[in-house]
Amino acid sequence: MGHGNNGKDLLKMLTNDQLEDTSAIANTGIWMVEEQRSGHFKLEMFNDAPYKRSGAGAP
């Protein structure tokens, strides 16, 4: 967890900067990632709400 840009930078690092729609992280917003069996991290919660990726490639 971090404050301001620290949290955003950590989130980008964990997700290999694959998330285009996370630029508007709230200053006190909470996010959560879950490590997958592959060792990659999946964003589960963003700005205190369940995360659903937008766009054409959304799961």
VENRADA-V577813 format. One record per backbone hydrogen bond with DSSP energy under -0.5 kcal/mol. CO is the residue of the C=O (numbers start at 0). NH is the residue of the N-H. E is the energy in kcal/mol with one decimal. If there is no record, write none. Layout:
# VENRADA-V577813
co,nh,e
CO,NH,E
CO,NH,E
This chain:
# VENRADA-V577813
co,nh,e
2,5,-1.4
3,7,-1.1
4,8,-2.8
5,9,-2.2
6,10,-2.3
7,11,-2.3
8,12,-2.1
9,13,-2.6
10,14,-1.9
11,16,-2.7
12,15,-1.1
13,40,-0.7
14,17,-1.2
17,19,-0.8
18,21,-0.7
21,24,-0.6
25,28,-1.4
26,3,-0.9
29,47,-2.6
31,43,-3.1
31,44,-1.7
33,41,-2.5
35,38,-2.1
39,35,-3.6
41,33,-2.5
43,50,-2.4
44,31,-2.2
45,48,-1.1
48,45,-3.0
54,57,-1.3
